Amino acid sequence: MRDHMIIPAAASVNNSSKHKMEKKVTQKELSKLASKGDYTGRTIDPARRHKEHQRDGLDGTMYFAKTENMKKAENRLLEKCPCPDNTQRTSNAPSSPGYVYVYKK
């Protein structure tokens, strides 16, 4: 079984005019975005996580992709992402299905 599922790009609803939107992308696209990202992480619910980040003051567009192994996918993104807001450089995610994401301001 592959580690990552490919999801066609599709924009979701912009929840706030102050904060940018969430955007679903492929793993390949997300990997390219990570090299210029500001923050990366993982979640099982991208919309809820985006709202939590908005409340915490993290601004930007949240690009996310589905994965079969959040730990492996997040570690790959952390290797590529300069992500100054990430204090943790190794994933503590479970090795289960979910989503990984990158924020860009």
C-alpha positions, 0 to 999 in steps of 0.5 A: 500500500502507498504511504500517501493518497493523491487528492485532486486540488480543490479550494474549500470555504474561506472561513474569515476575511482576515485569515486566508483559506484552506486548500486541498492539494496533492502530496507532491504539491504539498511537498513543494510548498513545504520548502517555502512554508511557515508552519507544518503539522498534521490533523484528522480534521483540517477545517477544525485545525484551521479554525484553531490556528486562526484563534491562536493567531496563525495567519496564512493559507493552510494547504493540506493533503490526505495521507495513510501515515501522518507520522511519516508524511509530517516528518517528510514535510519537516525535513523540507520546511524551514518553518520558523514557527515549528519548535518541534522538528520530529513528528509525534503523530500516530502512524495512522491515516489523516492529513498533513498541512503547510501554512504559507503567509 
